[in-house]
């Protein structure tokens, strides 16, 4: 049923809670898991001088290392895994990747923001659900239920 399952990760334990669901679905269908992380434009911390040309390279390297660590855990379970570091606005980059990579399913965690924080920050999950070219499975992290 699913040939490629995308799992967006932002480096948080909340986002990683989608991995067991993706792993189970991928095992059932012998699907490939595509781990994606988005590099949003950002500034260095106050008081820290980093040449502007080095910022994207440093993030890209650490994002790749992070994704490779996650991929290694999945390959131990005999799963096919790909990784990709994207650039731009998170929801736009994820949606473009889903289309470009012919993703059959997106499995992602929601941070569970409500009220004012959701209004101010928006919901990446909501934007992905509304714009995705495929089904989206949203996982509410257990830490929010405790």
Phi, psi and omega in degrees: 000310178251131177257327179221125181243121179265135176236106176287132179233141178243008180094355181267156176293332177300311181297323182292343179292349175281340186299315179299325179292315179296319180300314180297316179294320180295321178297319181298322186250006186052043182273159173270138175260129177252110177272125184236140174225139184253132175265104176274149175303133182212164181254152174290159179301150179303137178084357180253123178267120175227126178305135184306327181289340183272338185302305181298324182294317180296313180297315183301318180295313181292325177295317178297317179298316179300312181296321178296323176297316179294320180296321181300320179296322181285326180290335175296335178268019179059042177250147174279128184226139172237155176231152178208135174255124183252165178231148176117195177294133190306304185297318180297317181295319180294318180295318178297317179298316180301320179289311184297326184265005181052050180288136180267338182203140172247126177244116183216153176273152173250140180285352174073024178292143176224171173061225186297319181296324178290319179298316182285319186265341184077173179235110177301317181301316180296318179295322179292315179303315184287335184250357186291142177275007184211173176297152178233127176255115180263134180247126174270118182301143182297329181301331179284336182275345183282000000 
